[in-house]
Amino acid sequence: MKPERRLSVALGVAFLFQATLSLMSGMIPLSLIVPGNIDQSMIDIAGHPALMRVNFLGDLITAVRVIVLAILLYVVGAWIVIKGLQIPLGPSGSPQIAAIGGP
């Protein structure tokens, strides 16, 4: 596999995991929150400490993944500059996005 393809796949997988885990982590506390009743919400949260720990762990993983994505994007940008690659631009002036499985 070509290095640029490997880097693109790594970046795509990182974005996919980021979106999935972020969504899952954000949905965990929704089962404990009672709209309009803060007292019951606090009782539910206090009664499920393990669930809240999992939520905090998910938030921590999300934060680490954001840092990993930033590093990957920096590496891709630096690699493009070093290699002097020409990025094809579309009619609007934005980079063209190749279809999955394209050449």
C-alpha positions in Angstrom: 0.0 0.0 0.0 1.3 3.4 -0.9 2.3 5.7 2.0 -0.3 8.4 1.0 -3.0 5.7 0.8 -2.0 4.4 4.3 -2.0 7.9 5.7 -5.4 8.6 4.2 -6.9 5.4 5.6 -5.4 6.1 9.0 -7.0 9.6 9.0 -10.4 8.2 7.8 -10.4 5.6 10.5 -9.5 8.1 13.2 -12.3 10.4 12.1 -14.8 7.4 12.1 -13.8 6.3 15.6 -13.9 9.9 16.8 -17.4 10.4 15.6 -18.7 7.1 16.8 -17.1 7.2 20.3 -18.1 10.8 20.8 -21.7 10.1 20.0 -21.8 7.0 22.2 -20.1 8.9 25.1 -22.6 11.8 24.8 -25.6 9.4 24.9 -24.6 7.6 28.1 -25.8 10.3 30.6 -29.1 10.8 28.7 -30.6 7.8 30.3 -30.0 9.3 33.8 -31.4 12.8 33.1 -35.0 13.4 33.9 -36.2 16.6 32.1 -37.6 19.2 34.5 -36.7 17.3 37.6 -33.1 18.0 38.8 -33.6 16.2 42.1 -34.4 12.9 40.4 -31.6 13.4 37.9 -29.1 13.8 40.7 -30.5 10.7 42.5 -30.2 8.7 39.3 -26.6 10.0 38.7 -25.6 9.2 42.3 -27.1 5.7 42.0 -25.1 4.9 38.9 -21.5 5.8 39.6 -20.1 3.2 37.2 -22.1 4.6 34.3 -20.8 8.0 35.0 -17.2 6.7 35.2 -17.7 5.1 31.8 -19.0 8.5 30.5 -15.9 10.3 31.9 -13.6 7.7 30.4 -15.4 8.2 27.0 -14.9 11.9 27.3 -11.2 11.4 28.0 -10.8 9.1 25.0 -12.6 11.6 22.9 -10.2 14.3 24.0 -7.2 12.1 23.2 -8.6 11.2 19.8 -9.0 14.9 19.0 -5.3 15.4 19.7 -4.5 12.3 17.5 -6.6 13.8 14.7 -4.8 17.1 15.0 -1.4 15.4 14.8 -2.5 13.3 11.8 -3.8 16.4 10.0 -0.6 18.2 10.7 1.4 15.2 9.4 -0.7 15.1 6.2 -0.3 18.9 5.7 3.5 18.7 6.2 3.7 15.7 4.0 1.9 17.5 1.2 4.2 20.5 1.5 7.4 18.4 1.7 6.4 16.3 -1.3 5.2 19.3 -3.2 2.0 17.6 -4.2 -0.5 19.4 -6.3 -4.1 19.1 -4.9 -6.7 19.3 -7.7 -9.2 22.1 -7.0 -12.8 21.9 -8.1 -14.8 24.7 -9.8 -15.5 26.4 -6.4 -11.8 26.5 -5.5 -12.1 23.8 -2.9 -10.1 20.5 -3.0 -11.7 17.8 -4.9 -12.6 14.7 -2.9 -11.9 11.4 -4.6 -14.5 8.6 -4.4 -13.8 5.7 -2.1 -12.0 3.0 -4.1 -10.9 5.5 -6.7 -7.5 5.6 -8.4 
